[in-house]
Amino acid sequence: TCSTLYLLQYQEPIPCEQLVTALCDIKQAYTQFGGKRPFGVSLLYMGWDKHYGFQLYQSDPSGNYGGWKATCIGNNSAHT
């Protein structure tokens, strides 16, 4: 819904990093509230926006994220 609200307010697609930040804020909130199970997944987000072109972000289960030129996740990701 954050991308839809942004589109309605600004009449343009949400910038990639702003969307990743919003999604990771949700992931991080689940680590703090009792009775909610945290997300147990790392994700790769890929997108394009007119300000920065193509972008790649990686987030961990706690909601921390970072931008990359290239990255991977999985069992042997530390060896690549």
PDB file of N, CA, C and O in Angstrom:
ATOM      1  N   THR A   1       0.809  -1.203   0.000  1.00  0.00           N
ATOM      2  CA  THR A   1       0.000   0.000   0.000  1.00  0.00           C
ATOM      3  C   THR A   1       0.850   1.264   0.000  1.00  0.00           C
ATOM      4  O   THR A   1       0.382   2.307  -0.456  1.00  0.00           O
ATOM      5  N   CYS A   2       2.076   1.206   0.493  1.00  0.00           N
ATOM      6  CA  CYS A   2       2.900   2.417   0.531  1.00  0.00           C
ATOM      7  C   CYS A   2       3.211   2.906  -0.880  1.00  0.00           C
ATOM      8  O   CYS A   2       3.288   4.114  -1.104  1.00  0.00           O
ATOM      9  N   SER A   3       3.392   1.997  -1.835  1.00  0.00           N
ATOM     10  CA  SER A   3       3.666   2.434  -3.204  1.00  0.00           C
ATOM     11  C   SER A   3       2.426   3.055  -3.843  1.00  0.00           C
ATOM     12  O   SER A   3       2.541   4.006  -4.616  1.00  0.00           O
ATOM     13  N   THR A   4       1.252   2.531  -3.529  1.00  0.00           N
ATOM     14  CA  THR A   4       0.007   3.099  -4.050  1.00  0.00           C
ATOM     15  C   THR A   4      -0.245   4.483  -3.471  1.00  0.00           C
ATOM     16  O   THR A   4      -0.623   5.402  -4.197  1.00  0.00           O
ATOM     17  N   LEU A   5      -0.038   4.637  -2.170  1.00  0.00           N
ATOM     18  CA  LEU A   5      -0.217   5.946  -1.542  1.00  0.00           C
ATOM     19  C   LEU A   5       0.759   6.972  -2.114  1.00  0.00           C
ATOM     20  O   LEU A   5       0.390   8.125  -2.340  1.00  0.00           O
ATOM     21  N   TYR A   6       1.994   6.556  -2.346  1.00  0.00           N
ATOM     22  CA  TYR A   6       2.987   7.456  -2.931  1.00  0.00           C
ATOM     23  C   TYR A   6       2.548   7.881  -4.331  1.00  0.00           C
ATOM     24  O   TYR A   6       2.622   9.060  -4.679  1.00  0.00           O
ATOM     25  N   LEU A   7       2.093   6.924  -5.127  1.00  0.00           N
ATOM     26  CA  LEU A   7       1.638   7.216  -6.485  1.00  0.00           C
ATOM     27  C   LEU A   7       0.466   8.189  -6.482  1.00  0.00           C
ATOM     28  O   LEU A   7       0.426   9.115  -7.293  1.00  0.00           O
ATOM     29  N   LEU A   8      -0.485   7.988  -5.580  1.00  0.00           N
ATOM     30  CA  LEU A   8      -1.636   8.886  -5.500  1.00  0.00           C
ATOM     31  C   LEU A   8      -1.227  10.293  -5.064  1.00  0.00           C
ATOM     32  O   LEU A   8      -1.786  11.280  -5.542  1.00  0.00           O
ATOM     33  N   GLN A   9      -0.256  10.386  -4.161  1.00  0.00           N
ATOM     34  CA  GLN A   9       0.141  11.688  -3.643  1.00  0.00           C
ATOM     35  C   GLN A   9       1.041  12.465  -4.603  1.00  0.00           C
ATOM     36  O   GLN A   9       0.882  13.676  -4.756  1.00  0.00           O
ATOM     37  N   TYR A  10       1.989  11.776  -5.255  1.00  0.00           N
ATOM     38  CA  TYR A  10       2.994  12.462  -6.064  1.00  0.00           C
ATOM     39  C   TYR A  10       2.845  12.235  -7.571  1.00  0.00           C
ATOM     40  O   TYR A  10       3.582  12.839  -8.350  1.00  0.00           O
ATOM     41  N   GLN A  11       1.919  11.389  -7.995  1.00  0.00           N
ATOM     42  CA  GLN A  11       1.683  11.076  -9.410  1.00  0.00           C
ATOM     43  C   GLN A  11       2.939  10.546 -10.119  1.00  0.00           C
ATOM     44  O   GLN A  11       3.151  10.811 -11.302  1.00  0.00           O
ATOM     45  N   GLU A  12       3.748   9.810  -9.397  1.00  0.00           N
ATOM     46  CA  GLU A  12       4.901   9.122  -9.973  1.00  0.00           C
ATOM     47  C   GLU A  12       5.228   7.920  -9.106  1.00  0.00           C
ATOM     48  O   GLU A  12       4.893   7.900  -7.922  1.00  0.00           O
ATOM     49  N   PRO A  13       5.886   6.906  -9.688  1.00  0.00           N
ATOM     50  CA  PRO A  13       6.221   5.703  -8.911  1.00  0.00           C
ATOM     51  C   PRO A  13       7.158   6.017  -7.749  1.00  0.00           C
ATOM     52  O   PRO A  13       7.952   6.956  -7.808  1.00  0.00           O
ATOM     53  N   ILE A  14       7.051   5.228  -6.713  1.00  0.00           N
ATOM     54  CA  ILE A  14       7.893   5.406  -5.530  1.00  0.00           C
ATOM     55  C   ILE A  14       9.346   5.071  -5.880  1.00  0.00           C
ATOM     56  O   ILE A  14       9.589   4.080  -6.568  1.00  0.00           O
ATOM     57  N   PRO A  15      10.317   5.869  -5.425  1.00  0.00           N
ATOM     58  CA  PRO A  15      11.730   5.527  -5.645  1.00  0.00           C
ATOM     59  C   PRO A  15      12.075   4.192  -4.975  1.00  0.00           C
ATOM     60  O   PRO A  15      11.532   3.855  -3.923  1.00  0.00           O
ATOM     61  N   CYS A  16      12.977   3.449  -5.594  1.00  0.00           N
ATOM     62  CA  CYS A  16      13.315   2.101  -5.117  1.00  0.00           C
ATOM     63  C   CYS A  16      13.729   2.082  -3.653  1.00  0.00           C
ATOM     64  O   CYS A  16      13.198   1.296  -2.868  1.00  0.00           O
ATOM     65  N   GLU A  17      14.670   2.939  -3.282  1.00  0.00           N
ATOM     66  CA  GLU A  17      15.168   2.891  -1.907  1.00  0.00           C
ATOM     67  C   GLU A  17      14.077   3.235  -0.901  1.00  0.00           C
ATOM     68  O   GLU A  17      14.060   2.684   0.200  1.00  0.00           O
ATOM     69  N   GLN A  18      13.185   4.121  -1.254  1.00  0.00           N
ATOM     70  CA  GLN A  18      12.097   4.473  -0.342  1.00  0.00           C
ATOM     71  C   GLN A  18      11.162   3.281  -0.127  1.00  0.00           C
ATOM     72  O   GLN A  18      10.684   3.065   0.987  1.00  0.00           O
ATOM     73  N   LEU A  19      10.898   2.509  -1.180  1.00  0.00           N
ATOM     74  CA  LEU A  19      10.066   1.314  -1.047  1.00  0.00           C
ATOM     75  C   LEU A  19      10.769   0.259  -0.200  1.00  0.00           C
ATOM     76  O   LEU A  19      10.149  -0.352   0.670  1.00  0.00           O
ATOM     77  N   VAL A  20      12.059   0.041  -0.448  1.00  0.00           N
ATOM     78  CA  VAL A  20      12.824  -0.934   0.341  1.00  0.00           C
ATOM     79  C   VAL A  20      12.840  -0.528   1.810  1.00  0.00           C
ATOM     80  O   VAL A  20      12.686  -1.378   2.687  1.00  0.00           O
ATOM     81  N   THR A  21      13.022   0.752   2.086  1.00  0.00           N
ATOM     82  CA  THR A  21      13.008   1.245   3.463  1.00  0.00           C
ATOM     83  C   THR A  21      11.675   0.949   4.134  1.00  0.00           C
ATOM     84  O   THR A  21      11.646   0.494   5.278  1.00  0.00           O
ATOM     85  N   ALA A  22      10.577   1.200   3.441  1.00  0.00           N
ATOM     86  CA  ALA A  22       9.250   0.948   4.010  1.00  0.00           C
ATOM     87  C   ALA A  22       9.045  -0.539   4.299  1.00  0.00           C
ATOM     88  O   ALA A  22       8.519  -0.898   5.353  1.00  0.00           O
ATOM     89  N   LEU A  23       9.454  -1.402   3.375  1.00  0.00           N
ATOM     90  CA  LEU A  23       9.298  -2.844   3.581  1.00  0.00           C
ATOM     91  C   LEU A  23      10.183  -3.342   4.724  1.00  0.00           C
ATOM     92  O   LEU A  23       9.758  -4.184   5.515  1.00  0.00           O
ATOM     93  N   CYS A  24      11.399  -2.830   4.813  1.00  0.00           N
ATOM     94  CA  CYS A  24      12.307  -3.253   5.881  1.00  0.00           C
ATOM     95  C   CYS A  24      11.875  -2.711   7.237  1.00  0.00           C
ATOM     96  O   CYS A  24      12.145  -3.336   8.263  1.00  0.00           O
ATOM     97  N   ASP A  25      11.214  -1.564   7.261  1.00  0.00           N
ATOM     98  CA  ASP A  25      10.646  -1.066   8.519  1.00  0.00           C
ATOM     99  C   ASP A  25       9.594  -2.034   9.049  1.00  0.00           C
ATOM    100  O   ASP A  25       9.505  -2.255  10.256  1.00  0.00           O
ATOM    101  N   ILE A  26       8.804  -2.607   8.156  1.00  0.00           N
ATOM    102  CA  ILE A  26       7.800  -3.605   8.562  1.00  0.00           C
ATOM    103  C   ILE A  26       8.499  -4.850   9.103  1.00  0.00           C
ATOM    104  O   ILE A  26       8.116  -5.371  10.150  1.00  0.00           O
ATOM    105  N   LYS A  27       9.531  -5.333   8.388  1.00  0.00           N
ATOM    106  CA  LYS A  27      10.274  -6.506   8.860  1.00  0.00           C
ATOM    107  C   LYS A  27      10.884  -6.255  10.230  1.00  0.00           C
ATOM    108  O   LYS A  27      10.851  -7.128  11.097  1.00  0.00           O
ATOM    109  N   GLN A  28      11.443  -5.059  10.429  1.00  0.00           N
ATOM    110  CA  GLN A  28      12.080  -4.728  11.701  1.00  0.00           C
ATOM    111  C   GLN A  28      11.052  -4.637  12.822  1.00  0.00           C
ATOM    112  O   GLN A  28      11.330  -5.060  13.944  1.00  0.00           O
ATOM    113  N   ALA A  29       9.881  -4.099  12.543  1.00  0.00           N
ATOM    114  CA  ALA A  29       8.837  -3.971  13.566  1.00  0.00           C
ATOM    115  C   ALA A  29       8.408  -5.344  14.086  1.00  0.00           C
ATOM    116  O   ALA A  29       8.080  -5.478  15.265  1.00  0.00           O
ATOM    117  N   TYR A  30       8.406  -6.349  13.236  1.00  0.00           N
ATOM    118  CA  TYR A  30       8.014  -7.691  13.663  1.00  0.00           C
ATOM    119  C   TYR A  30       9.018  -8.304  14.633  1.00  0.00           C
ATOM    120  O   TYR A  30       8.692  -9.274  15.318  1.00  0.00           O
ATOM    121  N   THR A  31      10.234  -7.761  14.707  1.00  0.00           N
ATOM    122  CA  THR A  31      11.209  -8.279  15.672  1.00  0.00           C
ATOM    123  C   THR A  31      10.986  -7.703  17.062  1.00  0.00           C
ATOM    124  O   THR A  31      11.577  -8.193  18.025  1.00  0.00           O
ATOM    125  N   GLN A  32      10.146  -6.672  17.195  1.00  0.00           N
ATOM    126  CA  GLN A  32       9.973  -5.987  18.475  1.00  0.00           C
ATOM    127  C   GLN A  32       8.650  -6.263  19.165  1.00  0.00           C
ATOM    128  O   GLN A  32       8.569  -6.156  20.389  1.00  0.00           O
ATOM    129  N   PHE A  33       7.620  -6.611  18.428  1.00  0.00           N
ATOM    130  CA  PHE A  33       6.296  -6.771  19.023  1.00  0.00           C
ATOM    131  C   PHE A  33       6.085  -8.196  19.511  1.00  0.00           C
ATOM    132  O   PHE A  33       6.371  -9.155  18.794  1.00  0.00           O
ATOM    133  N   GLY A  34       5.584  -8.329  20.735  1.00  0.00           N
ATOM    134  CA  GLY A  34       5.269  -9.642  21.275  1.00  0.00           C
ATOM    135  C   GLY A  34       4.090 -10.260  20.544  1.00  0.00           C
ATOM    136  O   GLY A  34       3.174  -9.556  20.120  1.00  0.00           O
ATOM    137  N   GLY A  35       4.117 -11.552  20.402  1.00  0.00           N
ATOM    138  CA  GLY A  35       3.026 -12.259  19.753  1.00  0.00           C
ATOM    139  C   GLY A  35       3.114 -12.292  18.242  1.00  0.00           C
ATOM    140  O   GLY A  35       2.263 -12.891  17.584  1.00  0.00           O
ATOM    141  N   LYS A  36       4.132 -11.658  17.682  1.00  0.00           N
ATOM    142  CA  LYS A  36       4.320 -11.687  16.236  1.00  0.00           C
ATOM    143  C   LYS A  36       5.635 -12.378  15.933  1.00  0.00           C
ATOM    144  O   LYS A  36       6.657 -12.114  16.566  1.00  0.00           O
ATOM    145  N   ARG A  37       5.590 -13.250  14.972  1.00  0.00           N
ATOM    146  CA  ARG A  37       6.790 -13.985  14.590  1.00  0.00           C
ATOM    147  C   ARG A  37       7.573 -13.183  13.547  1.00  0.00           C
ATOM    148  O   ARG A  37       6.999 -12.761  12.543  1.00  0.00           O
ATOM    149  N   PRO A  38       8.876 -12.966  13.770  1.00  0.00           N
ATOM    150  CA  PRO A  38       9.675 -12.204  12.794  1.00  0.00           C
ATOM    151  C   PRO A  38       9.775 -12.937  11.455  1.00  0.00           C
ATOM    152  O   PRO A  38       9.664 -14.162  11.392  1.00  0.00           O
ATOM    153  N   PHE A  39       9.981 -12.182  10.415  1.00  0.00           N
ATOM    154  CA  PHE A  39      10.219 -12.781   9.105  1.00  0.00           C
ATOM    155  C   PHE A  39      11.574 -13.485   9.155  1.00  0.00           C
ATOM    156  O   PHE A  39      12.553 -12.896   9.614  1.00  0.00           O
ATOM    157  N   GLY A  40      11.646 -14.696   8.706  1.00  0.00           N
ATOM    158  CA  GLY A  40      12.893 -15.455   8.739  1.00  0.00           C
ATOM    159  C   GLY A  40      13.493 -15.597   7.359  1.00  0.00           C
ATOM    160  O   GLY A  40      13.888 -16.693   6.961  1.00  0.00           O
ATOM    161  N   VAL A  41      13.567 -14.497   6.622  1.00  0.00           N
ATOM    162  CA  VAL A  41      14.012 -14.591   5.238  1.00  0.00           C
ATOM    163  C   VAL A  41      14.845 -13.364   4.858  1.00  0.00           C
ATOM    164  O   VAL A  41      14.547 -12.237   5.253  1.00  0.00           O
ATOM    165  N   SER A  42      15.888 -13.622   4.085  1.00  0.00           N
ATOM    166  CA  SER A  42      16.630 -12.536   3.439  1.00  0.00           C
ATOM    167  C   SER A  42      16.050 -12.358   2.044  1.00  0.00           C
ATOM    168  O   SER A  42      15.670 -13.333   1.396  1.00  0.00           O
ATOM    169  N   LEU A  43      15.984 -11.126   1.587  1.00  0.00           N
ATOM    170  CA  LEU A  43      15.387 -10.843   0.282  1.00  0.00           C
ATOM    171  C   LEU A  43      16.308  -9.978  -0.562  1.00  0.00           C
ATOM    172  O   LEU A  43      17.089  -9.182  -0.042  1.00  0.00           O
ATOM    173  N   LEU A  44      16.201 -10.149  -1.879  1.00  0.00           N
ATOM    174  CA  LEU A  44      16.852  -9.258  -2.832  1.00  0.00           C
ATOM    175  C   LEU A  44      15.766  -8.433  -3.499  1.00  0.00           C
ATOM    176  O   LEU A  44      14.759  -8.971  -3.961  1.00  0.00           O
ATOM    177  N   TYR A  45      15.973  -7.136  -3.548  1.00  0.00           N
ATOM    178  CA  TYR A  45      15.037  -6.214  -4.195  1.00  0.00           C
ATOM    179  C   TYR A  45      15.762  -5.595  -5.387  1.00  0.00           C
ATOM    180  O   TYR A  45      16.854  -5.047  -5.241  1.00  0.00           O
ATOM    181  N   MET A  46      15.158  -5.685  -6.552  1.00  0.00           N
ATOM    182  CA  MET A  46      15.740  -5.090  -7.747  1.00  0.00           C
ATOM    183  C   MET A  46      14.724  -4.132  -8.342  1.00  0.00           C
ATOM    184  O   MET A  46      13.529  -4.428  -8.372  1.00  0.00           O
ATOM    185  N   GLY A  47      15.188  -2.994  -8.811  1.00  0.00           N
ATOM    186  CA  GLY A  47      14.263  -2.040  -9.395  1.00  0.00           C
ATOM    187  C   GLY A  47      14.980  -0.986 -10.204  1.00  0.00           C
ATOM    188  O   GLY A  47      16.205  -0.978 -10.322  1.00  0.00           O
ATOM    189  N   TRP A  48      14.183  -0.103 -10.753  1.00  0.00           N
ATOM    190  CA  TRP A  48      14.690   1.012 -11.542  1.00  0.00           C
ATOM    191  C   TRP A  48      13.870   2.240 -11.208  1.00  0.00           C
ATOM    192  O   TRP A  48      12.646   2.159 -11.105  1.00  0.00           O
ATOM    193  N   ASP A  49      14.523   3.369 -11.040  1.00  0.00           N
ATOM    194  CA  ASP A  49      13.793   4.630 -10.947  1.00  0.00           C
ATOM    195  C   ASP A  49      14.548   5.700 -11.725  1.00  0.00           C
ATOM    196  O   ASP A  49      15.726   5.541 -12.046  1.00  0.00           O
ATOM    197  N   LYS A  50      13.848   6.793 -12.021  1.00  0.00           N
ATOM    198  CA  LYS A  50      14.424   7.816 -12.896  1.00  0.00           C
ATOM    199  C   LYS A  50      15.562   8.593 -12.248  1.00  0.00           C
ATOM    200  O   LYS A  50      16.325   9.259 -12.948  1.00  0.00           O
ATOM    201  N   HIS A  51      15.690   8.524 -10.944  1.00  0.00           N
ATOM    202  CA  HIS A  51      16.739   9.274 -10.260  1.00  0.00           C
ATOM    203  C   HIS A  51      18.080   8.539 -10.259  1.00  0.00           C
ATOM    204  O   HIS A  51      19.123   9.157 -10.472  1.00  0.00           O
ATOM    205  N   TYR A  52      18.058   7.226 -10.020  1.00  0.00           N
ATOM    206  CA  TYR A  52      19.297   6.464  -9.865  1.00  0.00           C
ATOM    207  C   TYR A  52      19.432   5.292 -10.827  1.00  0.00           C
ATOM    208  O   TYR A  52      20.433   4.578 -10.767  1.00  0.00           O
ATOM    209  N   GLY A  53      18.474   5.067 -11.704  1.00  0.00           N
ATOM    210  CA  GLY A  53      18.553   3.959 -12.651  1.00  0.00           C
ATOM    211  C   GLY A  53      18.332   2.621 -11.956  1.00  0.00           C
ATOM    212  O   GLY A  53      17.536   2.515 -11.023  1.00  0.00           O
ATOM    213  N   PHE A  54      19.058   1.588 -12.431  1.00  0.00           N
ATOM    214  CA  PHE A  54      18.904   0.252 -11.867  1.00  0.00           C
ATOM    215  C   PHE A  54      19.542   0.186 -10.487  1.00  0.00           C
ATOM    216  O   PHE A  54      20.605   0.761 -10.250  1.00  0.00           O
ATOM    217  N   GLN A  55      18.876  -0.525  -9.577  1.00  0.00           N
ATOM    218  CA  GLN A  55      19.350  -0.639  -8.199  1.00  0.00           C
ATOM    219  C   GLN A  55      19.116  -2.051  -7.679  1.00  0.00           C
ATOM    220  O   GLN A  55      18.190  -2.743  -8.103  1.00  0.00           O
ATOM    221  N   LEU A  56      19.978  -2.464  -6.748  1.00  0.00           N
ATOM    222  CA  LEU A  56      19.874  -3.772  -6.113  1.00  0.00           C
ATOM    223  C   LEU A  56      20.084  -3.596  -4.616  1.00  0.00           C
ATOM    224  O   LEU A  56      21.065  -2.993  -4.183  1.00  0.00           O
ATOM    225  N   TYR A  57      19.162  -4.123  -3.839  1.00  0.00           N
ATOM    226  CA  TYR A  57      19.241  -4.062  -2.379  1.00  0.00           C
ATOM    227  C   TYR A  57      19.070  -5.463  -1.818  1.00  0.00           C
ATOM    228  O   TYR A  57      18.403  -6.310  -2.412  1.00  0.00           O
ATOM    229  N   GLN A  58      19.684  -5.694  -0.664  1.00  0.00           N
ATOM    230  CA  GLN A  58      19.548  -6.959   0.054  1.00  0.00           C
ATOM    231  C   GLN A  58      19.125  -6.646   1.478  1.00  0.00           C
ATOM    232  O   GLN A  58      19.671  -5.741   2.110  1.00  0.00           O
ATOM    233  N   SER A  59      18.142  -7.401   1.988  1.00  0.00           N
ATOM    234  CA  SER A  59      17.746  -7.229   3.391  1.00  0.00           C
ATOM    235  C   SER A  59      17.870  -8.558   4.117  1.00  0.00           C
ATOM    236  O   SER A  59      17.700  -9.624   3.525  1.00  0.00           O
ATOM    237  N   ASP A  60      18.168  -8.479   5.408  1.00  0.00           N
ATOM    238  CA  ASP A  60      18.239  -9.681   6.236  1.00  0.00           C
ATOM    239  C   ASP A  60      16.950  -9.802   7.058  1.00  0.00           C
ATOM    240  O   ASP A  60      16.113  -8.900   7.018  1.00  0.00           O
ATOM    241  N   PRO A  61      16.780 -10.894   7.797  1.00  0.00           N
ATOM    242  CA  PRO A  61      15.526 -11.090   8.544  1.00  0.00           C
ATOM    243  C   PRO A  61      15.218 -10.008   9.571  1.00  0.00           C
ATOM    244  O   PRO A  61      14.056  -9.816   9.927  1.00  0.00           O
ATOM    245  N   SER A  62      16.238  -9.296  10.055  1.00  0.00           N
ATOM    246  CA  SER A  62      15.987  -8.262  11.065  1.00  0.00           C
ATOM    247  C   SER A  62      15.505  -6.948  10.465  1.00  0.00           C
ATOM    248  O   SER A  62      15.087  -6.054  11.201  1.00  0.00           O
ATOM    249  N   GLY A  63      15.556  -6.815   9.147  1.00  0.00           N
ATOM    250  CA  GLY A  63      15.127  -5.580   8.507  1.00  0.00           C
ATOM    251  C   GLY A  63      16.263  -4.671   8.093  1.00  0.00           C
ATOM    252  O   GLY A  63      16.020  -3.619   7.501  1.00  0.00           O
ATOM    253  N   ASN A  64      17.503  -5.049   8.389  1.00  0.00           N
ATOM    254  CA  ASN A  64      18.646  -4.262   7.908  1.00  0.00           C
ATOM    255  C   ASN A  64      18.786  -4.463   6.406  1.00  0.00           C
ATOM    256  O   ASN A  64      18.565  -5.564   5.902  1.00  0.00           O
ATOM    257  N   TYR A  65      19.150  -3.407   5.693  1.00  0.00           N
ATOM    258  CA  TYR A  65      19.320  -3.535   4.251  1.00  0.00           C
ATOM    259  C   TYR A  65      20.516  -2.724   3.784  1.00  0.00           C
ATOM    260  O   TYR A  65      20.991  -1.823   4.475  1.00  0.00           O
ATOM    261  N   GLY A  66      20.989  -3.065   2.601  1.00  0.00           N
ATOM    262  CA  GLY A  66      22.093  -2.334   1.995  1.00  0.00           C
ATOM    263  C   GLY A  66      22.015  -2.432   0.491  1.00  0.00           C
ATOM    264  O   GLY A  66      21.458  -3.385  -0.053  1.00  0.00           O
ATOM    265  N   GLY A  67      22.576  -1.440  -0.182  1.00  0.00           N
ATOM    266  CA  GLY A  67      22.616  -1.433  -1.635  1.00  0.00           C
ATOM    267  C   GLY A  67      23.878  -2.114  -2.150  1.00  0.00           C
ATOM    268  O   GLY A  67      24.934  -2.039  -1.522  1.00  0.00           O
ATOM    269  N   TRP A  68      23.763  -2.777  -3.294  1.00  0.00           N
ATOM    270  CA  TRP A  68      24.871  -3.532  -3.866  1.00  0.00           C
ATOM    271  C   TRP A  68      24.921  -3.340  -5.377  1.00  0.00           C
ATOM    272  O   TRP A  68      23.914  -3.023  -6.009  1.00  0.00           O
ATOM    273  N   LYS A  69      26.112  -3.538  -5.945  1.00  0.00           N
ATOM    274  CA  LYS A  69      26.244  -3.642  -7.401  1.00  0.00           C
ATOM    275  C   LYS A  69      25.992  -5.082  -7.830  1.00  0.00           C
ATOM    276  O   LYS A  69      25.460  -5.329  -8.913  1.00  0.00           O
ATOM    277  N   ALA A  70      26.378  -6.035  -6.975  1.00  0.00           N
ATOM    278  CA  ALA A  70      26.126  -7.459  -7.190  1.00  0.00           C
ATOM    279  C   ALA A  70      26.167  -8.136  -5.827  1.00  0.00           C
ATOM    280  O   ALA A  70      26.975  -7.768  -4.976  1.00  0.00           O
ATOM    281  N   THR A  71      25.307  -9.118  -5.616  1.00  0.00           N
ATOM    282  CA  THR A  71      25.284  -9.853  -4.350  1.00  0.00           C
ATOM    283  C   THR A  71      24.531 -11.162  -4.545  1.00  0.00           C
ATOM    284  O   THR A  71      23.894 -11.377  -5.576  1.00  0.00           O
ATOM    285  N   CYS A  72      24.612 -12.025  -3.552  1.00  0.00           N
ATOM    286  CA  CYS A  72      23.843 -13.263  -3.566  1.00  0.00           C
ATOM    287  C   CYS A  72      23.513 -13.638  -2.125  1.00  0.00           C
ATOM    288  O   CYS A  72      24.140 -13.156  -1.182  1.00  0.00           O
ATOM    289  N   ILE A  73      22.527 -14.497  -1.979  1.00  0.00           N
ATOM    290  CA  ILE A  73      22.161 -15.010  -0.665  1.00  0.00           C
ATOM    291  C   ILE A  73      22.028 -16.518  -0.777  1.00  0.00           C
ATOM    292  O   ILE A  73      21.724 -17.047  -1.846  1.00  0.00           O
ATOM    293  N   GLY A  74      22.256 -17.207   0.331  1.00  0.00           N
ATOM    294  CA  GLY A  74      22.137 -18.654   0.327  1.00  0.00           C
ATOM    295  C   GLY A  74      23.273 -19.304   1.091  1.00  0.00           C
ATOM    296  O   GLY A  74      24.072 -18.631   1.742  1.00  0.00           O
ATOM    297  N   ASN A  75      23.333 -20.630   1.000  1.00  0.00           N
ATOM    298  CA  ASN A  75      24.297 -21.407   1.776  1.00  0.00           C
ATOM    299  C   ASN A  75      25.747 -21.008   1.527  1.00  0.00           C
ATOM    300  O   ASN A  75      26.511 -20.869   2.483  1.00  0.00           O
ATOM    301  N   ASN A  76      26.140 -20.822   0.294  1.00  0.00           N
ATOM    302  CA  ASN A  76      27.539 -20.533  -0.034  1.00  0.00           C
ATOM    303  C   ASN A  76      27.774 -19.075  -0.410  1.00  0.00           C
ATOM    304  O   ASN A  76      28.747 -18.771  -1.100  1.00  0.00           O
ATOM    305  N   SER A  77      26.918 -18.180   0.020  1.00  0.00           N
ATOM    306  CA  SER A  77      27.044 -16.779  -0.390  1.00  0.00           C
ATOM    307  C   SER A  77      28.320 -16.128   0.139  1.00  0.00           C
ATOM    308  O   SER A  77      28.818 -15.182  -0.471  1.00  0.00           O
ATOM    309  N   ALA A  78      28.855 -16.605   1.246  1.00  0.00           N
ATOM    310  CA  ALA A  78      30.087 -16.028   1.794  1.00  0.00           C
ATOM    311  C   ALA A  78      31.308 -16.385   0.945  1.00  0.00           C
ATOM    312  O   ALA A  78      32.345 -15.731   1.053  1.00  0.00           O
ATOM    313  N   HIS A  79      31.197 -17.406   0.108  1.00  0.00           N
ATOM    314  CA  HIS A  79      32.327 -17.867  -0.697  1.00  0.00           C
ATOM    315  C   HIS A  79      32.363 -17.239  -2.082  1.00  0.00           C
ATOM    316  O   HIS A  79      33.271 -17.526  -2.863  1.00  0.00           O
ATOM    317  N   THR A  80      31.392 -16.386  -2.402  1.00  0.00           N
ATOM    318  CA  THR A  80      31.372 -15.794  -3.751  1.00  0.00           C
ATOM    319  C   THR A  80      31.863 -14.376  -3.734  1.00  0.00           C
ATOM    320  O   THR A  80      31.913 -13.728  -4.780  1.00  0.00           O
TER     321      THR A  80
END
